[in-house]
């Protein structure tokens, strides 16, 4: 698998390549999450791996998702949630849904056949799946079941929803190769795009869906105007079938990959080719980052010194321009300012603005973090809020920021502010997010956050009386600490996290209680799974928490949130396997039956 980036794209000659081992076998598929910070990949080794990628193509393995019994052939992230994805594999007649925060399979939906392609609807309510038997299934992602099945009499391949979700585009082998446009959800065929002479394998929209690109067995890529469905341009540079297509985030470039060891990138407006980037493998999949000019390709594999196969990430990047752009922006602001404090404020504001605009930043952000850390102690709450948000963004963008945060005692400063009873809600929220970001940045920053008292501050904001936004940020911070730093699990359990988190499960419509909202409850369930999973003693703590078992039973039975239902069921299953917890479960069931009987009587 390869990743490449550049400040701009004009030619391949300045791109540098580096191979990084990612999987133990060949990589079939990859995809970026909505934020562009995580890259998921699926492999012959039957795993899905999630890799965090910074703005400079620095990579950090974040999670390995296992559960498939065959090679993973397609992965697709939730259209808006940065931590959820779906995957399909080889001969399996099912689709798996994952939550990468806990590294768990949250649901598995049985499908009519072995699946090849999938696509989320923009509202995330449905997933369309095409299988080897040429059946398109529509999965209801809220109820986690197949809602409809549509058999075709000819080959169906890749598919994608329109931006508004009102149409489903399907690549086919019908009539020599065409793309069919079906209205959704009734699946009436309303258009047929005819521009290929053989089966169409791949399609891709640009971000605004002005353009649709299609490619197939005839080695031709067609560029369609989605307003009138006219083929505006054909690319004929490939010699073998086209298997994958992807537009850059700014819609300027189209990447083309197929059954030959090259990668083509075309200028969408002019039709000019950047030329061919020669690879050591035929890329199975290609994907532009949704926020940066960063390109990932999948398929490569090699052998280590013991002859064991591994998949690869190949990094291609040139970062000569960002440092200059960044410094120029700072200099232009600083020349109008006199005091060092004003310059520090301006530097932080400019940096945060550039990040939000997806402008490439220099690799070394240590000076920015140092200045932002100083601003945490400013007298203006607005400056403090921005400073905390800036440090979190830097920690996610550059390894240099991690060491700078340690040296600037960021964790200690954040905890001190929270301990001091800061009243500004926005500042509290950003400080809690910052503690969570420190928890996942590195083992060292996680331990420093623990030692500084960060755990106690997070737990204090899990109180059901706290505003829901603060509850959500606090529980999310606990999840990040527990997931990335094992000692945090012991510390959290010892500090009474389990009954606190269990109290958040009692909320929801019709519960008559003051627990957390839906997002808080999902995070609380994930955190409880991390803390109680595999520990009989902590499972007993959960079973003994007032109302915890009853809340799990209620969340398992609700139909509004499938993720919550599945996670609650998994947690309840763990409890049920603990013989000592069966008494608490039996009592909760008895109370529930009595309550239901009373309700019927009334």
C-alpha positions in Angstrom: 0.0 0.0 0.0 1.4 3.4 -0.8 0.8 7.0 0.5 2.1 10.1 -1.2 1.6 13.8 -0.7 2.6 17.2 -2.1 1.9 20.8 -1.6 0.8 20.9 -5.2 0.7 18.5 -8.1 2.3 19.1 -11.5 4.6 16.1 -12.1 5.7 12.9 -10.4 9.4 13.7 -10.6 9.6 15.4 -7.2 7.7 12.7 -5.3 9.8 10.4 -3.1 8.8 6.8 -2.3 9.2 4.7 0.8 7.8 1.3 1.5 6.3 0.6 4.9 5.0 -2.8 6.0 1.4 -2.7 6.9 -0.2 -6.2 6.5 1.2 -9.7 6.5 -0.2 -10.3 3.0 -1.3 -8.5 -0.1 -3.6 -5.4 0.5 -6.8 -5.4 -1.5 -8.7 -2.3 -0.4 -8.3 1.0 1.5 -10.2 4.1 2.4 -9.9 7.4 4.3 -12.3 8.4 7.1 -14.3 11.6 6.7 -11.6 13.6 8.6 -8.8 12.4 6.5 -6.8 11.4 9.5 -7.2 7.6 9.5 -6.6 5.2 6.6 -8.3 1.8 6.8 -6.9 -1.1 4.7 -8.1 -4.7 4.2 -5.8 -7.6 3.2 -5.5 -11.2 2.3 -4.4 -11.7 5.9 -8.1 -11.4 6.9 -7.6 -8.2 8.9 -8.6 -4.6 8.7 -5.9 -2.2 9.9 -6.4 1.4 10.8 -3.5 3.7 10.4 -3.2 7.3 11.6 -1.6 9.4 9.0 -0.4 13.0 9.7 -0.2 15.9 7.3 3.4 14.8 6.3 2.6 11.2 5.6 3.9 10.1 9.0 2.1 6.9 9.9 1.2 5.2 13.2 -0.6 1.9 13.4 -3.7 2.5 15.5 -5.8 -0.7 15.4 -6.1 -4.2 14.0 -9.6 -5.4 13.5 -10.0 -9.2 13.3 -13.0 -11.4 12.8 -13.2 -12.1 9.1 -12.5 -15.7 8.0 -11.4 -14.7 4.5 -9.4 -12.0 2.8 -10.9 -8.5 3.2 -12.0 -7.3 -0.2 -13.6 -3.9 0.6 -13.7 -1.4 3.5 -15.8 1.8 3.7 -15.9 4.4 6.4 -19.1 5.8 7.9 -19.8 9.0 5.8 -19.6 11.3 8.8 -18.5 9.4 11.9 -14.7 9.2 12.1 -14.5 6.0 14.1 -17.0 3.7 12.4 -16.5 1.6 9.3 -17.9 -1.4 7.4 -16.1 -4.3 5.7 -16.7 -7.4 3.6 -14.5 -10.4 2.9 -14.0 -13.0 0.2 -16.5 -15.9 0.4 -18.2 -14.6 3.5 -21.9 -14.0 3.1 -22.0 -11.1 5.6 -21.0 -7.6 6.3 -19.2 -6.5 9.5 -19.6 -3.1 11.2 -16.7 -1.9 13.4 -16.1 0.8 16.0 -12.3 1.6 15.9 -12.3 3.2 19.3 -12.8 -0.1 21.0 -11.4 -2.2 18.1 -14.6 -4.3 18.2 -17.0 -5.7 15.6 -20.3 -4.0 16.7 -22.6 -5.9 14.3 -22.6 -8.6 11.6 -25.3 -8.7 9.0 -26.0 -11.8 7.0 -26.3 -11.2 3.2 -27.6 -13.3 0.3 -24.1 -14.1 -1.1 -20.4 -13.4 -1.1 -19.9 -9.7 -1.4 -17.6 -7.6 -3.7 -18.6 -3.9 -3.3 -20.3 -1.7 -0.8 -21.3 2.0 -0.5 -22.9 4.0 2.4 -25.8 6.3 1.7 -24.9 10.0 2.6 -27.2 10.0 5.6 -25.6 6.7 6.8 -29.0 5.0 7.1 -28.3 2.4 4.4 -25.4 0.4 2.9 -25.7 -0.9 -0.7 -23.8 -4.2 -1.3 -23.2 -5.9 -4.6 -22.3 -9.6 -4.5 -20.8 -12.3 -6.8 -24.3 -13.5 -7.8 -25.2 -10.1 -9.2 -27.6 -9.2 -6.4 -27.6 -5.7 -4.9 -28.7 -5.8 -1.2 -29.8 -2.7 0.7 -28.8 -3.0 4.4 -30.6 -0.8 6.9 -27.7 0.3 9.1 -30.1 1.4 11.9 -31.8 -2.0 12.3 -28.8 -4.0 11.1 -30.6 -6.2 8.6 -31.1 -6.5 4.9 -34.1 -4.4 3.9 -34.3 -5.2 0.2 -32.7 -7.5 -2.4 -32.5 -6.7 -6.1 -31.3 -9.5 -8.4 -29.8 -8.5 -11.8 -29.6 -10.6 -14.9 -26.1 -9.3 -15.8 -22.8 -8.5 -14.0 -22.9 -5.8 -11.3 -19.7 -4.3 -9.9 -18.9 -1.1 -8.0 -21.7 1.2 -6.9 -22.2 4.6 -5.2 -25.0 6.9 -4.0 -25.6 10.4 -5.3 -24.8 13.3 -2.9 -28.4 13.7 -1.9 -29.0 9.9 -1.6 -31.8 10.0 -4.2 -30.0 7.8 -6.7 -27.8 4.8 -6.8 -25.2 4.4 -9.6 -24.2 0.8 -10.5 -21.4 -0.4 -12.7 -22.6 -3.2 -14.9 -21.6 -5.5 -17.8 -25.0 -4.9 -19.4 -25.1 -4.1 -23.1 -21.3 -4.4 -23.4 -20.7 -2.2 -20.4 -22.7 0.7 -18.9 -23.4 2.5 -15.7 -27.0 2.4 -14.6 -28.6 5.1 -12.5 -31.4 3.9 -10.3 -33.8 6.1 -8.2 -33.6 5.3 -4.5 -35.2 3.7 -2.6 -37.5 2.3 -5.2 -34.6 1.2 -7.5 -36.2 2.3 -10.8 -33.7 2.6 -13.6 -33.8 6.3 -14.7 -30.6 6.6 -16.8 -28.0 4.4 -18.5 -24.5 5.9 -19.2 -23.1 4.3 -22.3 -19.4 5.0 -23.0 -17.6 1.7 -22.6 -17.2 -1.3 -24.8 -16.8 -3.9 -22.0 -17.9 -4.4 -18.4 -17.5 -1.3 -16.1 -15.6 -2.1 -12.9 -15.1 1.2 -11.1 -16.7 4.6 -10.5 -15.9 7.7 -8.5 -17.5 11.1 -7.9 -15.7 14.3 -7.1 -16.6 16.1 -3.9 -19.3 18.3 -5.4 -20.5 15.5 -7.7 -20.1 17.7 -10.7 -18.0 14.9 -12.3 -18.4 11.1 -12.4 -15.5 9.0 -13.5 -16.0 5.4 -14.7 -13.5 2.8 -15.7 -13.6 -0.8 -16.9 -12.3 -3.8 -18.8 -11.8 -1.8 -22.0 -8.9 0.1 -20.2 -10.8 3.4 -20.8 -11.8 5.9 -18.2 -14.7 8.2 -19.0 -15.4 11.6 -17.4 -19.1 12.4 -17.2 -20.9 15.6 -16.5 -23.6 14.7 -14.0 -25.9 17.5 -15.1 -26.6 16.1 -18.6 -24.9 12.6 -18.4 -22.6 13.4 -21.3 -19.1 11.9 -21.5 -16.9 15.0 -21.6 -13.6 13.3 -22.0 -12.1 9.8 -22.3 -8.6 8.8 -20.9 -7.0 6.0 -22.9 -3.6 5.9 -21.3 -4.0 2.5 -19.6 -3.2 -0.7 -21.3 -5.2 -3.1 -19.1 -8.5 -3.0 -17.2 -9.2 -0.1 -14.8 -10.0 -1.2 -11.3 -10.1 1.9 -9.1 -10.6 5.7 -9.5 -10.4 8.6 -7.1 -10.8 12.4 -7.2 -8.6 14.7 -5.2 -10.4 16.8 -2.5 -10.3 19.9 -4.6 -11.7 18.1 -7.7 -8.6 19.0 -9.8 -7.1 15.6 -10.2 -8.2 12.1 -11.0 -6.1 9.0 -10.0 -6.5 5.9 -12.2 -5.3 2.4 -11.2 -5.7 -0.9 -12.8 -4.2 -4.3 -13.7 -0.7 -3.0 -14.4 2.1 -1.7 -12.1 1.5 2.1 -12.7 -0.5 4.9 -11.3 -1.9 7.6 -13.6 -3.1 11.1 -12.5 -5.0 13.3 -14.8 -5.8 17.0 -14.6 -9.6 17.0 -14.7 -10.1 20.4 -16.3 -7.4 20.2 -19.0 -7.2 16.4 -19.5 -3.4 16.7 -19.2 -1.7 13.7 -17.7 1.0 14.1 -15.0 2.6 11.0 -16.4 2.8 7.5 -15.0 4.2 6.7 -11.6 5.9 3.3 -11.9 5.1 0.9 -9.0 6.5 -2.4 -8.0 3.0 -3.9 -8.0 -0.4 -3.5 -9.7 -2.5 -1.3 -7.3 -5.7 -3.0 -6.3 -7.2 0.3 -5.0 -6.4 4.0 -4.9 -7.8 6.9 -2.8 -7.1 10.6 -2.4 -7.2 12.0 1.1 -10.5 14.1 1.6 -8.6 17.1 2.9 -5.1 17.1 1.4 -3.2 16.4 -1.8 -2.2 13.0 -0.4 -2.7 9.8 -2.4 -2.8 6.2 -1.1 -2.6 3.1 -3.2 -3.0 -0.6 -2.2 -1.8 -3.9 -3.5 1.9 -4.2 -2.9 3.5 -7.1 -1.1 6.9 -8.6 -0.6 8.8 -11.0 1.6 10.9 -10.5 4.7 14.1 -12.2 5.6 12.2 -15.3 6.7 10.2 -15.5 3.5 7.0 -14.3 5.2 4.8 -12.1 3.0 3.8 -8.6 4.0 1.8 -5.8 2.6 3.4 -2.4 2.1 2.7 1.3 2.4 4.7 3.3 -0.1 5.1 6.9 1.0 5.6 9.5 -1.8 6.0 13.1 -0.6 7.7 16.4 -1.1 7.3 19.1 1.6 9.4 21.9 0.4 6.5 24.4 0.0 4.6 24.2 3.3 7.4 25.6 5.5 7.7 28.6 3.3 3.9 29.2 3.1 3.5 28.8 6.9 6.3 31.2 7.8 5.1 33.7 5.2 1.7 33.7 6.8 3.2 34.3 10.2 5.5 37.0 9.0 2.7 39.0 7.4 0.8 39.0 10.6 3.7 39.7 12.9 4.9 42.8 10.9 1.8 44.7 12.1 2.3 43.7 15.8 4.6 45.0 18.4 4.3 43.0 21.7 5.5 39.4 22.0 2.1 38.4 23.5 0.3 39.7 20.5 2.6 37.8 18.2 2.1 34.6 20.1 -1.7 35.0 19.9 -1.4 35.7 16.2 0.8 32.7 15.6 -1.6 30.4 17.3 -4.6 31.9 15.5 -3.0 31.7 12.1 -1.8 28.1 12.7 -5.3 27.0 13.8 -6.9 28.7 10.8 -4.4 27.1 8.3 -5.2 23.7 9.8 -8.9 24.2 9.5 -8.3 25.2 5.8 -6.3 22.0 5.2 -3.1 24.0 4.5 0.1 21.9 4.8 2.1 22.8 7.9 5.8 22.2 8.6 6.8 19.0 10.3 8.2 20.8 13.4 5.3 22.4 15.4 7.2 22.5 18.7 7.4 26.3 18.8 3.7 26.6 18.1 2.9 24.2 20.9 5.2 26.0 23.3 3.4 29.3 22.5 0.0 27.8 22.8 0.9 26.3 26.1 1.8 29.8 27.4 -1.6 31.0 26.2 -3.4 28.4 28.3 -2.6 30.8 31.2 -3.9 33.9 29.5 -6.5 36.0 31.2 -8.9 35.8 28.2 -11.0 32.6 28.1 -11.4 32.9 24.3 -7.6 32.8 23.9 -7.4 29.8 26.3 -10.1 28.0 24.3 -8.2 28.5 21.1 -4.9 27.5 22.6 -6.3 24.2 23.9 -7.9 23.4 20.6 -4.6 24.3 18.8 -2.5 22.0 20.9 -4.9 19.1 20.3 -4.7 19.7 16.6 -0.9 19.9 16.7 -0.7 16.6 18.6 -2.8 14.9 15.9 -0.7 16.4 13.1 3.0 16.1 14.1 5.2 13.9 16.3 7.3 17.0 17.2 4.2 18.4 19.0 4.2 15.4 21.4 7.6 16.2 22.8 6.9 19.9 22.9 3.7 19.2 24.9 5.7 17.2 27.4 8.3 19.9 27.8 5.7 22.7 28.1 3.9 20.7 30.8 0.6 20.9 28.8 -1.1 18.1 30.8 -0.2 19.8 34.1 -1.5 23.2 32.9 -4.8 21.7 31.6 -5.4 19.9 34.9 -4.6 23.0 36.9 -7.2 25.0 35.0 -9.9 22.3 35.5 -9.0 22.0 39.2 -9.3 25.7 39.6 -12.9 25.6 38.7 -12.8 27.3 35.3 -16.4 28.5 34.5 -16.2 28.9 30.7 -18.0 25.9 29.2 -16.1 26.0 25.9 -12.8 26.1 27.7 -13.8 23.1 29.9 -14.8 21.2 26.8 -11.5 22.0 24.9 -9.4 21.1 28.0 -11.2 17.7 28.3 -10.6 17.0 24.6 -7.0 18.0 25.1 -6.6 15.4 27.9 -8.1 12.7 25.7 -5.7 13.7 22.9 -2.8 13.5 25.2 -4.1 10.0 26.2 -3.8 8.7 22.7 -0.7 10.7 21.5 1.9 8.4 23.2 2.4 6.2 26.2 4.5 8.9 27.9 1.9 11.7 27.5 -0.9 9.3 28.7 1.1 8.6 31.9 1.9 12.2 32.4 -1.9 13.0 32.1 -2.6 10.3 34.7 0.1 11.5 37.1 -1.1 15.1 36.8 -4.6 14.2 37.9 -6.2 14.1 34.4 -8.2 11.0 35.2 -9.9 12.6 38.2 -10.9 15.6 36.1 -12.4 13.4 33.4 -14.3 11.3 35.9 -15.6 14.5 37.6 -17.2 15.5 34.3 -19.0 12.2 33.8 -21.5 13.2 36.5 -25.0 13.0 35.0 -25.6 16.6 36.3 -22.9 17.9 34.0 -23.8 19.4 30.5 -24.1 16.6 27.9 -21.2 18.0 25.8 -18.9 17.8 28.8 -20.0 14.3 29.6 -19.4 13.2 26.1 -15.9 14.7 26.0 -15.0 13.3 29.4 -16.1 9.7 28.5 -14.4 10.0 25.1 -11.2 11.0 27.0 -11.5 8.0 29.2 -11.9 5.7 26.2 -8.8 7.1 24.6 -6.8 6.7 27.8 -8.0 3.1 28.4 -7.5 2.1 24.7 -4.0 3.4 24.4 -2.5 3.0 27.9 -3.2 -0.2 29.8 -2.3 1.2 33.3 -5.1 3.7 32.8 -7.6 0.8 33.0 -6.4 -0.2 36.5 -6.3 3.5 37.6 -9.8 4.2 36.3 -11.3 1.1 37.9 -9.6 1.9 41.2 -11.0 5.5 41.0 -14.6 4.2 40.7 -15.1 4.7 37.0 -17.3 1.7 36.5 -20.3 2.9 38.7 -19.9 6.4 37.4 -20.1 5.2 33.8 -22.9 2.8 34.6 -24.9 5.8 35.9 -24.8 7.3 32.4 -26.6 4.3 30.9 -29.8 5.1 32.7 -30.8 8.1 30.4 -32.7 8.0 27.2 -36.3 8.5 26.2 -38.8 6.9 28.4 -36.3 5.9 31.0 -37.4 8.6 33.5 -33.8 9.0 34.6 -31.1 11.7 34.3 -28.4 9.7 32.6 -26.5 10.6 29.5 -27.8 11.1 26.0 -27.4 8.6 23.2 -23.8 9.6 22.2 -22.8 9.6 25.8 -24.3 6.2 26.4 -22.5 4.7 23.4 -19.2 6.0 24.7 -20.0 4.9 28.2 -20.7 1.4 26.9 -17.4 1.3 25.0 -15.5 2.5 28.1 -17.2 -0.1 30.3 -16.3 -2.8 27.8 -12.6 -1.7 28.0 -12.6 -1.6 31.8 -14.7 -4.7 32.6 -13.8 -6.9 29.7 -11.8 -10.0 30.8 -11.8 -9.0 34.5 -14.3 -11.0 36.6 -13.7 -8.6 39.5 -14.6 -5.6 37.4 -17.6 -7.4 35.9 -18.9 -7.8 39.4 -18.4 -4.1 40.0 -20.6 -3.4 37.0 -23.2 -6.0 38.0 -23.4 -4.4 41.4 -23.7 -0.8 40.1 -27.2 0.5 40.8 -29.4 0.0 37.8 -26.6 -1.1 35.5 -28.0 -4.5 34.5 -31.4 -3.1 34.0 -30.0 -0.4 31.8 -28.1 -2.9 29.7 -31.3 -4.9 29.2 -33.2 -1.8 28.1 -30.4 -0.7 25.7 -30.4 -4.2 24.2 -34.1 -4.0 23.5 -34.3 -0.5 22.1 -34.5 -0.2 18.3 -33.3 3.3 17.7 -29.6 2.8 17.7 -28.1 -0.5 16.4 -24.6 0.3 17.5 -25.8 0.9 21.1 -27.8 -2.3 20.9 -24.9 -4.4 19.7 -22.4 -3.0 22.2 -24.8 -3.4 25.1 -25.5 -7.0 24.0 -21.8 -7.8 24.0 -21.3 -6.3 27.4 -24.3 -8.2 28.8 -22.9 -11.4 27.3 -19.6 -10.9 29.1 -21.5 -10.4 32.4 -23.7 -13.5 31.8 -20.5 -15.6 31.4 -19.5 -14.6 35.0 -21.1 -17.1 37.4 -20.9 -14.6 40.3 -22.8 -12.0 38.4 -25.8 -14.2 37.6 -27.6 -13.2 40.8 -27.6 -9.6 39.9 -28.8 -10.4 36.4 -31.6 -12.6 37.7 -32.7 -9.9 40.1 -32.7 -7.3 37.3 -34.7 -9.6 35.0 -37.2 -10.2 37.8 -37.7 -6.5 38.4 -38.1 -5.9 34.7 -40.8 -8.6 34.4 -42.6 -7.1 37.4 -42.4 -3.6 35.8 -43.8 -4.9 32.5 -46.6 -6.8 34.2 -47.5 -3.6 36.2 -47.5 -1.6 33.0 -49.9 -4.0 31.3 -52.2 -4.0 34.3 -52.3 -0.2 34.3 
